[in-house]
């Protein structure tokens, strides 16, 4: 009996030593509360996409508990998008989204705080240059471009250095995932991607970003258009294809929109202006409703007086093929179907068309 009790004590001691629990104790700002509303907060594992825990706000405070964090992992708190590392012990998240309480979370916080300070300094420089009355328009544009180019290069360099230093821990994943939101250029994406660890590359969010960037690259200006088919895309319910309109001997402005998208609806002013100025010179416009209900799209098109051809109920097909995850997305195609421009907005639409027509 004594031997059994002795072994039981040893076993319990080992269990306590090996058990690596994590408590996340956080608070949110007043600005974040409307974003959360009455819904749950979720703690998600970035490497698998799995939701590990959930909780509701208690005033401005929340907490998560994980019973086993023997393996360090990159995580995110949704929907407030706080990135942190699963390490045993207590991790604290302040209302300004700063993290602390463990080695990797302290390192991550130092990186983010230093980066945020750099961004604030850049914004001050940029605004000062923008309001400098001693510069003429050409000088001002040149200075602003120089500042922007330097900023982007420095921003990229900082992220690359962080990823190099953390090839074998979750900060590699956090740095890359955090960069995904601002990377628009394929070459910039690739420069960072080569520094990702195997764990980072296998994250669902990273795999999706890689796929999206490759599709953007394959449908970038200068490349031939990629066709798609929508089974009931026409107003009469018949099949519609992008190739019904593109590569037919005319310039085509394609507007990917949704009825619920305010910025999309506001672009209608410039689309109508483009039609009035350039239709007789060989321009066609095509509206393609994505992520939207058929009846809502039709109602919006009538309200906005979009009398040109339309494709309805395209769902996610165009965004998957052309690699975009936000709208409005307006593209210009030449008479042979070559992509001339993407991401057109406002007066830039008129400017681009003026160059070709």
N, C-alpha and C positions, 0 to 999 in steps of 0.2 A: 504494500500500500504506500509506504514511504517513497519507494522507487517511482511509483506511478505519479504521486504528487510532485516529486522532483522534476520528472519529465514534463509534466503539465505546466509547471512554472517556467521551465526553460522554453517550452513551446510558446507560451504566451509572451514571454520576453522577446523571442525572435519575431513573433508576429508584430509586436509593437515597434520593433526596430525597422522591420521591412515595410510596415504600413506607411505609405506616403500620401497623406491626405492634403487636399487643397481647399482653402476657403477664400472666395473672392468677395471682398467687402467694398461696395461702391456707392457712389451718390451721383445724381444727375443735376444739371443746371435747370433753371426755370424754362430756358429755351427748348430743352430736350423733352420736357414733359408732354407738350402737345404732340410731339412726334410719336411718343409711346402710347398716349391716351390710356385706354383701359386694357390694352393687350399685354401679353407677357413679354418679358425679356428672355432671350435665349443665349446660352453659351454654346458655341458651335466649334467643333474641331475642324480646322482648315484642311488638315491632311486627308480627312475622309468625308467631310461635309456633314458628319453626324451631329445632331443636337445632343449635347451631353447633360444639360440641366436647364431648367426654366424657373422663373420666379416672377412675382408681381412687385411693383413699386410699393414701398411702405413710406408714404410721404415723398421724400426725395432720395430714399435709400433703397438698396437692394443687396442681395447676397446669393452666392452659388456655393455648392459643396460638391466636391468630387472625392470619392473614397480611395481612389488609386490613381496616382500620377507618377508611377515609377518611371514612366517614359515621358520626357519633356516634349510638349507639343505646342504648336502655334494655334491660337484660338482667337475668336472674335465674339464680342457681345453685340447681339442684334436687338433692335434695329438702330442702335446708336453708333455702331461701327467703331467700337473700342477694341484695339488689337492688344493682345497680351500673351504671355507664355505660361503654360501649365507647369508649375514647379511646386513641390511640397511646401506646406506652411501657409502663410496668409499673404495674399496679394491685395493691395489697396488700389482702388481706382477713384480719383477725385472728380469733382464735377467739371473740371476743365479737361477731363479725359487723360490726365497724366497717371502713370502707373508706378508702383513701387512695392517694396516688401521682399523682393528676392533679387538675386544677382542679375539674371537676364532681363527681368522687368525694369530694373534700375538702368541697365545699359540701353534698353529700348527707349525708355523715357528720356534719357540724356540725348540720344540721337534725335528724337522728335522735337525736344525743346530747342536744341541747337539749330535744327532745320527751320523751325518756326521763327526763331529770331532772325535768321538769314532772310527769310521771306518778308518779314516786316521791314527790314532794312532795305531790301530791294524795292518794295512798294513805295517807301518814302522817296528813294532816289527817282523812281519812275514818275511819281506824281510831281516832284520838283522839276524834272525835265519837261514834263507835259505842260506845266504852267509858267515856264521860263519865257518871259516876254522879250528877252534879248535875242532869241533865236527866230529865224524865219522858218517857214513851213518845211522847206527841204532839210534844213539843219536839224529841226526838231524830229522829223521822221527818221533821219539817219541816226540821231542819238538814241531815240527810243528803240530802234531795231538793234543797235549795238548793245544796249543794256539788256534787252530781252535775250539776245543770243548768248551773252555772257552768263546771264541768269540760268538759262536752260542747261548750258554746259556745266556750270558749277553744281546745279541741282543733280544732274546725272552723275557727275564725278563723286559726289557725296554718297549717293545710293550705291554706286559700284564699289567704293571703298568699304562701306558697311557690309555688303554682301561677301566681299573677299575675306573680311576678317571673321565672318561667321558662317563659313561653308558647312560646318558640322553641327550646327545647332538651329533651333527654330527662328532665330532672328534673321536668318537667310530668307526664310519663307515670309516673315512679316514684312521685311523691307521690300521684297518683290511684289507681294500682293498689294501693299500700300501704294506702290508706284503705278499699278495697273490703271488706276482711275485717271491719271493725267497723261499717260503715254499715248500719243496719237500717231507717232511716226514708227514705221516698221523697223527701220535701221536702229533706232533708239531701243526699241523692244528687244531686238536681237542682241544688242550689246549687253543688256542686263540679263537676258535669258541664258547666255553662255556661262554666267556666274551662279546659276541656280544649282542647288544640290538635287540629288535624285528624289529626296522626300518632297522638295518644293515642286519639282516638275510633275509629280504624281498627284498634287492637290487638284481637286475638281475645278476650282476657280482659275488655277493656272492653266490647266489643260484647255478650258473653255476660252481663256484669253489668247492662248497660242493659236487655237483654231480660228478665232475671230480675226486676229492680226494677219494670219496667212491668207484668209479670204479677202480682207481689205487690200492686201498687197496684190493679189491676183486680179482685183477689180479696181486698181488704182488708175489715175489718169494716164492715158497712153495705151491701156489694155483694151482688148475687145470686150464688148458687153457679154454678160452671162444671162442666158435666157431662163425664164421660169414659167410654169404653167399653173393657172388657178382654175380648178374644175368648173366652178360656177361664178367666175369673176365678172362676166358681163352683166349689164342691167337686166337682160332677159333670162339670166340664169345659165347661159351657155358658157363654154370654156373660153378663157382669155389667156393670152400669152404676151409677154413683154415684146416678143418679136413681131407681134401684130402691128406694133407702132415704131419700134426702133429698127434702124438699118433699112429704112424704106425710102432713102433719098432725101430726107429732111433732118434738120436739127431738131432734137427732142429734149425738152426739159421735163424730167420725171420727178414728181413731188410725192414722196412717201409720207403719209400723214395719218392722223387719227382724229376723230371728231372731238375727243376729250382733251386734245393737246392744244392749249392756248397759244403757244408760240407758233404751232403749225398754222392755226387759223389766221394769225396775224401776218403770216407770209403771203396770204392771199392778195394783199394790196400790191405787192411786187410781182406776183404771178400775173395778175390782170394787166398791170402796166407792161409787162414783158409781152403779153399776147397782143396788146394794142399796138406796140411799137414794132414788133418783129414778125407777127403772123404772116403778113403779106409778103415778107422777105424770105419765107421758108421755114418758120418755126412752128412746131407743134408742142402742145403741153399735154401731159398725161398725169392724172392724179391716181395714186395707188394707195388704197386704204389698208393699213396693217394694224394688227392688234385691236380690232374694232368690230362692233356688231354691224351687220349689213344695213339695218334700218337707221342706225345712228349716223353712219357714213353718208347715206343718201340725203338725210335731213341736213347735215352740215354742208354738203356740196351745194344744195339748193339755197340755203341761207347765205352762203358766201359767193353765190353767183359764179360757180365754176362750171362753165358750160362746155368745156372741152372733154375729150374722152376720159373714162374712168375704169379702173379695175377695182372690184370690191372683194371683201373677205379674203385678202391675201395672207392674213395671219402672220406667221413668223417666217414664211418661205423667203421673201425678199431679204429680210434682215440676216437670215442665216447664209444666204448665198453671197451677199455683198458685205457681210461682216460688220454691221453697225448695230449698236444697242441703244440708240437714242434718236428721237425725232424732234424737230423736222430734219429730214434728210432729202436734199434736193440735188439731183445730178443732171449733168448736161452731156448728151451723146451727139456725135457728129452724124452726117448722113449715111456713113458706112457702118455705124454702130460702135465706133471707137469712143471710149469714155474721155471726155475733155475736162470735166471737173466734178468734184464731189463736195459735200458740205457747204453748198452755196446758201447764202442768207442775204436778205435785204437788198441794198443797192449793189452788192457784189454780183447779184444775178444780172442786173442790167448792164453792168460793166463788162462781164464776161460775154454776154450776147453781143454787145457793141463791137467787141474785137472780132467776132466771127461773122456777124451779119452786118 
